[in-house]
């Protein structure tokens, strides 16, 4: 192996599924969680003025006790990286031992130069001194390289851990008056935007889409993608730190050059009140003492600067989620698709009014219902409760007579497909967006193409430069509004859900795109239980039953009643078109 390869050996790059597939085998003992294992994880962040997270009560603590408390929080993460830490400490001991041998031998060597002893003895002393110097330099380099690897790997693991923890938070963590913005989260998890641009992009691409990610149980996929990017940043940072660790050793070589000059100069130092040997030993001691003394102060200052950042980062993990999966929750097999809302009430906060007030609704299997009402009436809230993104304040929601609280979240959301009004697409290929649910396994291209055909999307997809493998840009920026909507419908079809929620978004489409999307929706209504949050009159009339949701109350409307009285009022309120 070359010298460059020895000094800059990079850690192996694990595939995104590395940690996930070895979950049970390598599960750390310090992570007391009920869900699947998450690899541990943070970095120093700058202060932020837009903190909305609950902070710990301020207590009077000495700087030492506060520092020990911070170290206690880092202890579990450092334990997983004990090997490079121990190797770093071993190299540090070797470096100190070598230094203890170098200083007296330099004094002895300079004394022998003055006394002009035999050349062979000087040569042996010079070789031995050179060996100790080389050992000291190499040990010092690897000390810093191993310790930097441990610290950066810890940062990488903490970022991944916190990101997955944030993904698993309930939707209330991101919404409402006390919600945390995606920008605030991204700022806390990433240290320097210039060095972690790819990771920052993944954060900003995923966090605004948190509603869609959770509705489609895409947390595992987004976690694996972020883990891969975080590890890339770790490898890049580690290479920089290794180079930084090499520079001081080069400087010390220069120092030894100066010492050699002093040793040669000692030949002409006359015996007097100040001995030349003492002078050389004294200067050498000063050279080696300056850097360790400076290092202690620098290390303490850097730790104190990072201490508040560690506190802010762990604030993201302290908020307890109200949506908790029961240990004995069940997986649903075949689902007929009957949905019941039983006396459901909900409000977003204790000091806010009820959004839903004693709502009762039964949707028969295979039935299509249309929900109409003014903006803010609770239609989207009803969908969020069905997906269990929030817990109702009272009442219960049943699917095939199973309370959704007794169903595993992954199973529940796999049986409830969502086509949101705000079409959410990712910066991936067409096939990856349609087969989003199977990103962690293998996407079935036959199912992808069939779903696209049902959604009237196959024709335009095949006109793209690389067909189903074409990139669609951030949030589908390379597609038109109608193409985005048809991709979203194809994604719902690919999921093969029993229950579909369609938040219609055809009002902003041109007539041709609207017709294609409506044809796709009609096909879906033939085989699924469908809840349509409807805006267009044509879509409303396609439903088997029509319900008006207003002021938290639900009222069923006949077609004649809707057309006679309520359509005009909804039209004037902007709730129908």
URCORBEL-V262439 format. One record per backbone hydrogen bond with DSSP energy under -1.0 kcal/mol. NH is the residue of the N-H (numbers start at 1). CO is the residue of the C=O. E is the energy in kcal/mol with one decimal. If there is no record, write none. Layout:
# URCORBEL-V262439
{{NH & CO & E} {NH & CO & E}}
This chain:
# URCORBEL-V262439
{{6 & 2 & -2.1} {7 & 3 & -2.4} {8 & 4 & -2.4} {18 & 15 & -2.3} {21 & 17 & -3.0} {23 & 20 & -1.0} {26 & 22 & -2.3} {32 & 30 & -1.0} {33 & 31 & -1.4} {66 & 62 & -2.5} {67 & 63 & -2.1} {68 & 64 & -2.4} {69 & 65 & -2.1} {70 & 66 & -2.1} {71 & 67 & -2.4} {72 & 68 & -1.9} {73 & 69 & -1.4} {74 & 70 & -1.5} {75 & 71 & -1.3} {78 & 74 & -2.4} {79 & 75 & -2.3} {81 & 78 & -1.3} {82 & 79 & -1.2} {85 & 81 & -1.3} {86 & 82 & -2.9} {87 & 83 & -2.4} {88 & 84 & -2.2} {89 & 85 & -2.4} {90 & 86 & -2.4} {91 & 87 & -2.4} {92 & 88 & -2.0} {93 & 89 & -2.1} {94 & 90 & -2.2} {95 & 91 & -2.3} {96 & 92 & -2.4} {97 & 93 & -2.6} {98 & 94 & -2.6} {99 & 95 & -2.2} {100 & 96 & -2.2} {101 & 97 & -1.1} {102 & 98 & -1.8} {103 & 99 & -1.8} {105 & 101 & -1.1} {106 & 102 & -2.2} {107 & 103 & -1.7} {108 & 104 & -2.4} {109 & 105 & -2.7} {110 & 106 & -2.6} {111 & 107 & -1.9} {112 & 108 & -2.2} {113 & 109 & -1.9} {114 & 110 & -1.9} {115 & 111 & -2.4} {117 & 112 & -1.5} {122 & 118 & -2.0} {123 & 119 & -2.6} {124 & 120 & -2.4} {125 & 121 & -2.5} {126 & 122 & -2.4} {127 & 123 & -2.5} {128 & 124 & -2.5} {129 & 125 & -2.5} {130 & 126 & -2.5} {131 & 127 & -2.2} {132 & 128 & -2.2} {133 & 129 & -2.3} {134 & 130 & -2.5} {135 & 131 & -2.8} {136 & 132 & -2.3} {137 & 133 & -2.4} {138 & 134 & -2.7} {139 & 135 & -2.6} {140 & 136 & -2.3} {141 & 137 & -2.2} {142 & 138 & -2.5} {143 & 139 & -2.2} {144 & 140 & -1.8} {145 & 141 & -2.5} {146 & 142 & -2.9} {147 & 143 & -2.1} {148 & 144 & -2.5} {149 & 145 & -2.1} {150 & 146 & -2.3} {151 & 147 & -2.3} {152 & 148 & -2.9} {153 & 149 & -2.5} {154 & 150 & -1.9} {155 & 151 & -2.3} {156 & 152 & -2.6} {157 & 153 & -2.6} {158 & 41 & -1.5} {158 & 154 & -2.7} {159 & 155 & -2.4} {160 & 156 & -2.2} {161 & 157 & -2.6} {162 & 158 & -2.8} {163 & 159 & -2.6} {164 & 160 & -2.3} {165 & 161 & -2.3} {166 & 162 & -2.6} {167 & 163 & -2.1} {168 & 164 & -1.5} {169 & 166 & -1.3} {171 & 389 & -1.3} {173 & 170 & -1.9} {174 & 171 & -1.5} {175 & 171 & -1.4} {179 & 176 & -1.2} {180 & 173 & -2.6} {185 & 181 & -2.0} {186 & 182 & -2.7} {187 & 183 & -2.2} {188 & 184 & -1.8} {189 & 185 & -2.3} {190 & 186 & -2.1} {195 & 192 & -1.3} {196 & 192 & -1.5} {200 & 196 & -2.6} {201 & 197 & -2.3} {202 & 198 & -2.1} {203 & 199 & -2.1} {204 & 200 & -2.7} {205 & 201 & -2.0} {206 & 202 & -1.9} {207 & 203 & -3.0} {210 & 207 & -1.8} {213 & 209 & -2.7} {214 & 210 & -2.5} {215 & 211 & -2.1} {216 & 212 & -1.7} {217 & 214 & -1.4} {218 & 213 & -3.4} {222 & 218 & -2.4} {223 & 219 & -2.5} {224 & 220 & -2.2} {225 & 221 & -2.2} {226 & 222 & -2.4} {227 & 223 & -2.5} {228 & 224 & -2.1} {229 & 225 & -1.9} {230 & 226 & -2.9} {231 & 227 & -2.2} {232 & 228 & -1.6} {233 & 229 & -2.1} {234 & 230 & -2.1} {235 & 231 & -2.4} {236 & 232 & -2.2} {237 & 233 & -2.6} {238 & 234 & -2.5} {239 & 235 & -1.9} {240 & 236 & -1.6} {241 & 237 & -2.4} {242 & 238 & -2.2} {243 & 239 & -1.7} {244 & 240 & -2.2} {245 & 241 & -2.2} {246 & 242 & -1.3} {247 & 243 & -1.3} {250 & 246 & -1.6} {251 & 247 & -2.1} {252 & 248 & -2.2} {253 & 249 & -1.6} {254 & 250 & -1.6} {255 & 251 & -2.1} {256 & 252 & -2.4} {257 & 253 & -1.5} {258 & 254 & -1.8} {259 & 255 & -2.1} {260 & 256 & -2.2} {261 & 257 & -1.7} {262 & 258 & -2.2} {263 & 259 & -2.5} {264 & 260 & -2.5} {265 & 261 & -2.6} {266 & 262 & -1.5} {267 & 264 & -1.5} {268 & 265 & -1.5} {279 & 275 & -1.7} {280 & 276 & -2.2} {281 & 277 & -2.3} {282 & 278 & -2.4} {283 & 279 & -2.5} {284 & 280 & -2.6} {285 & 281 & -2.2} {286 & 282 & -2.0} {287 & 283 & -2.1} {288 & 284 & -2.0} {289 & 285 & -1.7} {290 & 286 & -1.7} {293 & 289 & -1.8} {294 & 290 & -2.3} {295 & 291 & -2.6} {296 & 292 & -1.8} {297 & 293 & -1.4} {298 & 294 & -2.4} {299 & 295 & -2.6} {300 & 296 & -2.0} {301 & 297 & -2.2} {302 & 298 & -2.4} {303 & 299 & -2.0} {304 & 300 & -2.3} {305 & 301 & -2.0} {306 & 302 & -1.8} {307 & 303 & -1.1} {310 & 306 & -2.0} {311 & 307 & -1.8} {312 & 308 & -2.5} {313 & 309 & -2.3} {314 & 310 & -2.2} {315 & 311 & -1.1} {316 & 313 & -1.3} {324 & 322 & -1.0} {329 & 326 & -1.7} {330 & 406 & -2.8} {339 & 363 & -2.3} {340 & 398 & -2.6} {341 & 361 & -3.4} {342 & 396 & -3.0} {344 & 359 & -2.8} {345 & 394 & -1.9} {346 & 356 & -2.3} {352 & 349 & -1.8} {355 & 346 & -2.9} {356 & 346 & -1.7} {357 & 552 & -2.6} {359 & 344 & -3.2} {361 & 341 & -2.1} {363 & 339 & -3.3} {367 & 364 & -2.1} {369 & 530 & -2.5} {370 & 545 & -2.4} {371 & 532 & -3.4} {372 & 547 & -2.8} {377 & 374 & -1.6} {382 & 378 & -1.9} {383 & 379 & -1.3} {384 & 380 & -2.2} {385 & 381 & -2.1} {386 & 382 & -1.9} {387 & 383 & -2.1} {388 & 385 & -1.0} {389 & 384 & -3.0} {393 & 345 & -1.6} {394 & 345 & -1.6} {396 & 342 & -1.8} {398 & 340 & -2.7} {399 & 402 & -2.4} {400 & 338 & -2.2} {402 & 399 & -1.7} {404 & 397 & -2.4} {406 & 403 & -2.2} {407 & 404 & -1.1} {408 & 330 & -2.9} {412 & 408 & -2.8} {413 & 409 & -2.5} {414 & 410 & -1.1} {415 & 411 & -1.3} {417 & 499 & -3.2} {419 & 501 & -2.8} {423 & 421 & -1.2} {428 & 426 & -2.8} {430 & 470 & -1.4} {431 & 468 & -2.7} {433 & 429 & -1.7} {434 & 430 & -2.3} {435 & 431 & -2.8} {438 & 435 & -1.7} {439 & 436 & -1.5} {441 & 438 & -1.3} {448 & 444 & -2.1} {449 & 445 & -2.5} {450 & 446 & -2.2} {451 & 447 & -2.6} {452 & 448 & -2.2} {453 & 449 & -2.0} {454 & 450 & -2.2} {455 & 451 & -1.8} {456 & 453 & -1.3} {457 & 452 & -3.4} {458 & 452 & -1.1} {461 & 457 & -2.0} {462 & 458 & -1.9} {464 & 461 & -1.5} {467 & 464 & -1.2} {469 & 466 & -2.1} {470 & 467 & -1.6} {472 & 428 & -1.9} {476 & 473 & -2.1} {477 & 474 & -1.1} {478 & 472 & -2.4} {479 & 476 & -1.9} {484 & 480 & -2.3} {485 & 481 & -2.1} {486 & 482 & -2.0} {487 & 483 & -2.0} {488 & 484 & -2.1} {489 & 485 & -2.0} {490 & 486 & -2.4} {491 & 487 & -2.2} {492 & 488 & -1.7} {493 & 489 & -2.2} {494 & 490 & -2.6} {495 & 491 & -1.4} {496 & 493 & -1.3} {499 & 415 & -2.0} {500 & 529 & -3.1} {501 & 417 & -2.5} {502 & 531 & -2.7} {503 & 419 & -3.0} {504 & 502 & -1.0} {504 & 533 & -1.3} {509 & 506 & -1.6} {514 & 510 & -2.8} {515 & 511 & -2.0} {516 & 512 & -2.0} {517 & 513 & -2.5} {518 & 514 & -2.6} {519 & 515 & -2.2} {520 & 516 & -1.8} {521 & 517 & -2.2} {522 & 518 & -2.4} {523 & 519 & -1.6} {524 & 520 & -1.7} {525 & 521 & -2.0} {527 & 524 & -1.2} {528 & 524 & -1.0} {529 & 498 & -2.2} {530 & 367 & -2.2} {531 & 500 & -2.7} {532 & 369 & -2.8} {533 & 502 & -2.7} {534 & 371 & -1.4} {534 & 532 & -1.2} {540 & 536 & -2.2} {541 & 537 & -2.2} {543 & 540 & -1.4} {544 & 368 & -2.4} {545 & 368 & -1.4} {547 & 370 & -2.9} {548 & 555 & -3.7} {549 & 372 & -3.0} {550 & 553 & -2.4} {553 & 550 & -2.0} {555 & 548 & -2.3} {557 & 546 & -2.9} {562 & 558 & -2.8} {563 & 559 & -2.7} {564 & 560 & -2.2} {565 & 561 & -2.4} {566 & 561 & -1.1} {567 & 562 & -2.6} {570 & 566 & -2.6} {571 & 567 & -2.5} {572 & 568 & -2.2} {573 & 569 & -1.4} {575 & 570 & -2.5} {577 & 535 & -3.1}}
